[in-house]
């Protein structure tokens, strides 16, 4: 039997954490029985990898301001948090994992620490201690009121519980030290896996007939302003000069915003609004221009399809990682950036027209992060000669 691996992923605002983690879990499933525990809103239209066991915690989300919210009418937030903690601990106990993999924690998800820390404490106290690893994206969010205190706390937790930090990035573009700055260096091995792409690279064949503007915003929860500006831009561009536009809102755009958007779009015979698609890849490969935010997965899709791309990074509150990623990629010539503070229908129409003539540069970055994550975890486990089976005393 394959050793068990418990993978904890709490997605909140968007789909990026979940989609990346599913790609990693799929790669890991060749060597492990992956028990994937998730506690965010289930995304309609997307399905997890077939080879993993899914465990759904009662769903909770965090707002841009960091507050925990829920659409579940089955109890108060404290009650739901308690039920989640009990289910997670029960799952850990029945699984007896050889590996515990936490997505983002302890570098984020601090408000969910009360459900995560009990399984980590149990893990290090048992006779058969599992390998404990963190799965981390390229750039961390900064701008907290007490960012230094947050980084110091994350460092303490990482050094108390974790055997390695796997950063899903190419250090030629981003390193952990750039967005994580405790007073003293982190005393836990940091391994760069390369970027985790949910799809294989493609070759964008020359095609003079590409004639669609594709607008997207990941899961869509915070995509409303971009979609409204896109419709405005489409409306003010003369019909003879514009490309047909296709807006994929994502499953998390609030229903009221989606309904209002479809009503506006109905006034145009060359403007299509869709809630979600299984993958944006085929649409990006056919697009003349992509207009999007700049989340982790979207950025990788843009790099690999090499579609002329305009990004308007999400940057509300303390959310700064999309803007940092976008500016780095713009500096490499991979895409163009419209600052969110400058987003209007007029500015977007002008930027779309300019982007139609933009040729993105080829950016050579390691995109084999899922496979390298699997290899790294196997190597770490073999080095420890950890026995499989129950991890408890």
C-alpha positions in Angstrom: 0.0 0.0 0.0 1.1 3.6 -0.7 2.0 5.6 2.4 -0.6 8.3 3.3 -0.1 12.0 2.7 -2.4 14.5 4.4 -2.7 17.7 2.3 -4.4 20.7 4.0 -5.5 23.5 1.7 -7.7 26.4 2.8 -8.6 28.6 -0.2 -10.3 31.8 0.4 -10.7 34.7 -2.0 -9.9 32.9 -5.3 -9.1 29.5 -6.9 -5.3 29.9 -7.1 -4.4 28.0 -4.0 -6.8 25.2 -4.7 -5.9 24.7 -8.4 -2.2 24.7 -7.7 -2.6 22.3 -4.8 -4.7 19.9 -6.9 -2.0 19.8 -9.5 0.6 19.0 -6.8 -1.8 16.4 -5.2 -2.3 14.8 -8.6 1.5 14.4 -9.0 1.9 13.1 -5.5 -0.8 10.5 -6.0 1.7 8.3 -8.0 3.7 7.7 -4.7 1.2 8.4 -2.0 -2.4 7.9 -1.0 -3.3 11.6 -0.9 -6.0 12.7 1.5 -6.8 16.2 0.5 -8.5 18.3 3.2 -10.0 21.6 2.0 -12.2 24.2 3.8 -13.1 26.8 1.2 -16.2 27.3 -0.9 -16.5 24.4 -3.4 -16.0 25.8 -6.9 -18.8 24.9 -9.3 -17.6 23.4 -12.5 -14.2 22.2 -11.3 -13.4 18.7 -10.2 -10.5 17.4 -8.2 -8.0 14.8 -9.5 -9.6 11.4 -9.6 -6.8 9.7 -7.7 -7.1 11.7 -4.4 -9.4 11.3 -1.5 -11.3 14.5 -0.8 -12.3 15.6 2.7 -14.5 18.8 2.9 -14.5 20.8 6.0 -17.5 23.1 6.6 -16.6 26.0 4.3 -15.2 29.2 5.5 -13.7 32.1 3.6 -11.7 35.3 4.4 -12.6 38.7 3.1 -10.0 41.1 1.6 -9.8 42.6 5.1 -9.0 39.2 6.6 -12.3 38.6 8.4 -13.7 35.0 8.4 -17.1 34.7 6.9 -19.4 31.8 5.9 -22.5 31.2 3.8 -23.3 28.2 5.9 -26.5 28.7 7.9 -25.6 25.7 10.1 -24.0 27.6 13.0 -22.0 30.5 14.2 -18.3 31.1 13.1 -17.0 29.7 16.4 -19.2 26.6 16.1 -18.1 26.0 12.5 -14.4 26.5 13.5 -14.9 23.9 16.3 -16.5 21.4 13.9 -13.7 21.9 11.4 -11.0 21.4 14.0 -12.7 18.1 15.1 -13.1 16.8 11.6 -9.5 17.7 10.7 -8.1 16.0 13.8 -10.3 12.9 13.2 -9.0 12.8 9.6 -5.5 13.0 10.7 -6.0 10.2 13.3 -7.6 7.8 10.9 -5.1 8.6 8.1 -1.9 8.1 10.1 0.1 10.0 7.4 3.7 9.5 6.6 3.7 13.1 5.3 1.7 16.2 6.4 1.6 19.0 3.8 0.1 22.3 4.6 -0.6 24.9 1.9 0.6 28.4 2.9 0.5 27.8 6.7 2.4 29.0 8.8 3.2 31.9 6.3 -0.5 32.6 6.0 -3.9 31.3 7.2 -3.1 32.4 10.8 -6.8 32.6 11.6 -7.1 28.9 11.0 -4.2 28.0 13.3 -6.4 26.5 15.9 -7.4 23.7 13.6 -3.9 23.2 12.1 -1.7 23.3 15.2 -3.3 20.4 17.0 -2.5 17.9 14.2 1.1 19.3 14.0 1.5 19.0 17.8 0.2 15.5 17.7 2.6 14.7 14.8 5.8 15.8 16.5 4.7 14.1 19.8 4.1 10.7 18.3 6.6 7.8 18.2 6.5 7.8 14.4 6.8 11.4 13.4 5.6 12.2 9.9 7.5 14.4 7.5 6.0 17.9 7.8 6.3 20.2 4.8 4.9 23.6 3.8 3.7 24.2 0.2 4.2 27.9 -0.6 3.6 30.0 -3.7 6.1 32.5 -5.2 5.2 35.7 -3.4 3.7 36.3 -0.1 1.2 39.0 0.8 2.7 41.9 2.7 1.3 45.2 4.1 -0.1 43.9 7.4 -0.3 46.3 10.2 2.3 44.3 12.1 4.1 42.6 9.2 7.3 42.1 11.2 5.4 40.4 14.0 3.6 38.2 11.5 6.9 37.1 9.9 8.5 36.4 13.3 5.5 34.3 14.4 5.6 32.3 11.1 9.4 31.7 11.6 8.8 30.3 15.1 6.1 28.0 13.9 8.1 26.8 10.9 11.1 26.0 13.0 9.0 24.3 15.7 7.1 22.0 13.4 8.3 21.9 9.8 11.0 19.8 8.1 11.1 21.8 4.8 9.5 24.7 3.0 8.7 24.0 -0.7 8.5 27.2 -2.6 6.7 26.8 -5.9 8.8 29.3 -7.9 11.9 29.8 -10.0 14.3 31.8 -7.9 15.3 33.7 -11.0 11.9 35.4 -10.7 11.1 35.3 -7.0 12.7 34.2 -3.8 11.1 33.6 -0.4 13.5 36.2 1.3 12.0 39.0 -0.9 8.6 38.8 0.8 9.4 37.1 4.1 11.8 39.1 6.3 12.1 37.9 9.9 15.0 39.4 11.9 17.1 36.2 11.7 17.3 33.8 8.8 14.8 30.9 8.7 16.4 27.7 10.1 14.3 25.4 8.0 15.5 24.1 4.5 13.9 26.0 1.7 13.6 24.1 -1.6 12.6 25.8 -4.9 10.5 23.4 -7.0 9.8 25.6 -10.0 6.4 26.9 -10.8 3.4 24.6 -10.6 1.4 24.6 -13.8 -1.9 22.8 -13.9 -1.5 22.2 -17.7 1.3 21.3 -20.1 3.1 24.0 -22.0 1.8 24.7 -25.4 3.2 26.2 -28.6 1.3 29.2 -29.8 1.1 28.7 -33.5 1.0 31.8 -35.7 -2.6 32.5 -36.7 -3.7 35.8 -38.2 -7.4 35.0 -37.6 -7.2 35.3 -33.8 -10.0 37.8 -33.2 -11.3 37.6 -29.6 -10.6 39.5 -26.4 -10.8 37.1 -23.5 -11.5 38.7 -20.1 -11.1 36.7 -16.9 -10.4 37.1 -13.2 -9.6 33.7 -11.8 -12.4 32.6 -9.4 -14.1 35.9 -10.0 -14.9 36.9 -6.4 -13.2 40.3 -6.8 -13.4 40.5 -10.6 -16.5 42.8 -10.8 -14.7 46.1 -11.5 -12.6 44.6 -14.2 -15.7 43.0 -15.9 -17.7 46.2 -15.7 -14.8 48.2 -17.2 -14.5 45.6 -20.0 -18.1 46.0 -21.0 -17.6 49.8 -20.9 -14.5 49.5 -23.1 -16.3 47.3 -25.5 -19.3 49.7 -25.8 -17.1 52.7 -26.5 -15.0 51.0 -29.2 -16.6 51.4 -32.7 -18.0 48.1 -33.8 -15.8 48.1 -36.9 -12.7 48.5 -34.8 -13.3 46.1 -32.0 -12.8 42.4 -31.6 -15.6 40.2 -30.2 -15.2 39.9 -26.4 -15.7 36.9 -24.2 -15.9 37.3 -20.4 -15.4 34.3 -18.2 -16.5 35.5 -14.7 -15.4 32.5 -12.6 -17.7 30.6 -10.2 -17.3 33.0 -7.3 -18.5 36.2 -8.8 -21.5 37.2 -6.7 -24.8 36.2 -8.4 -26.1 39.8 -8.4 -23.0 41.0 -10.2 -23.2 38.2 -12.7 -26.8 38.8 -13.5 -26.2 42.5 -14.0 -23.3 41.8 -16.3 -25.3 39.4 -18.4 -28.1 42.0 -18.8 -25.6 44.6 -20.0 -23.9 42.1 -22.3 -27.2 41.2 -24.0 -27.1 44.6 -25.7 -24.2 43.4 -27.9 -24.2 40.5 -30.4 -20.4 40.3 -30.1 -20.1 40.1 -26.3 -20.4 36.7 -24.5 -20.5 36.3 -20.7 -20.0 32.8 -19.2 -19.9 31.7 -15.6 -17.0 29.2 -15.8 -15.1 26.9 -18.1 -13.2 23.7 -17.2 -9.9 25.4 -18.2 -9.0 28.7 -19.8 -6.1 27.2 -21.8 -7.9 26.6 -25.1 -9.5 30.0 -25.0 -6.2 31.7 -24.3 -4.6 29.8 -27.2 -7.3 31.2 -29.5 -7.4 34.8 -28.1 -5.9 37.8 -29.8 -5.7 39.6 -26.4 -6.1 38.4 -22.8 -7.3 40.8 -20.1 -7.1 39.5 -16.6 -5.8 39.9 -13.1 -2.4 38.4 -12.3 -2.9 35.5 -9.9 -0.3 32.7 -9.8 -2.2 30.3 -12.2 -3.3 33.0 -14.6 0.3 34.3 -14.9 1.6 30.8 -15.7 -1.1 30.4 -18.4 -0.1 33.7 -19.9 3.5 32.8 -19.9 3.0 29.4 -21.5 0.4 30.4 -24.1 2.3 33.6 -25.0 -0.9 35.4 -25.7 -0.7 39.2 -25.9 -1.7 40.0 -22.3 -2.9 43.0 -20.4 -3.2 42.4 -16.6 -4.9 44.6 -14.0 -3.6 43.1 -10.8 -5.9 42.9 -7.8 -4.5 45.2 -5.1 -7.2 46.0 -2.6 -6.4 46.2 1.1 -3.1 44.5 1.9 -3.2 42.3 -1.3 0.0 43.2 -3.0 1.4 39.9 -4.4 -0.4 40.2 -7.8 1.0 43.6 -8.5 4.5 42.5 -7.5 4.2 39.5 -9.8 2.8 41.6 -12.7 5.5 44.3 -12.5 8.3 41.6 -12.5 6.7 40.0 -15.6 6.3 43.3 -17.3 9.9 44.1 -16.8 10.8 40.8 -18.6 8.5 41.8 -21.5 6.1 39.0 -20.9 2.9 41.1 -20.5 1.6 44.6 -20.1 0.2 46.1 -16.8 -2.6 48.6 -16.3 -2.6 49.8 -12.7 -5.9 49.1 -10.9 -6.1 52.7 -9.8 -6.2 53.7 -13.5 -8.9 51.2 -14.5 -11.8 52.8 -16.4 -13.6 51.8 -19.5 -11.7 54.5 -21.5 -8.3 53.4 -20.2 -9.1 49.8 -20.8 -10.2 50.3 -24.3 -7.0 52.2 -25.1 -4.8 49.5 -23.5 -6.6 46.7 -25.3 -5.9 48.4 -28.6 -2.2 48.8 -27.7 -2.0 45.2 -26.5 -3.3 43.9 -29.8 0.1 44.9 -31.3 2.2 43.6 -28.4 4.4 40.6 -28.9 5.2 39.0 -25.5 8.8 37.9 -24.9 9.7 34.3 -24.2 10.5 33.9 -20.5 12.5 30.8 -19.6 11.3 29.7 -16.2 11.1 26.3 -14.6 7.5 25.2 -14.9 7.9 21.6 -13.6 7.0 22.3 -10.0 4.4 19.6 -9.5 6.8 16.8 -10.5 9.7 18.3 -8.6 7.5 18.7 -5.5 6.8 15.0 -5.7 10.5 14.2 -6.1 11.5 16.5 -3.2 9.0 15.0 -0.8 10.1 11.4 -1.8 13.7 12.4 -1.2 13.0 14.0 2.1 11.1 11.0 3.3 13.7 8.6 2.2 16.4 10.6 3.9 14.6 10.4 7.2 13.8 6.7 6.6 10.4 7.4 8.1 8.3 4.3 8.6 4.8 4.3 7.2 1.6 3.8 9.0 0.2 5.2 12.2 2.1 8.3 13.5 0.6 8.4 17.0 1.8 7.1 20.3 
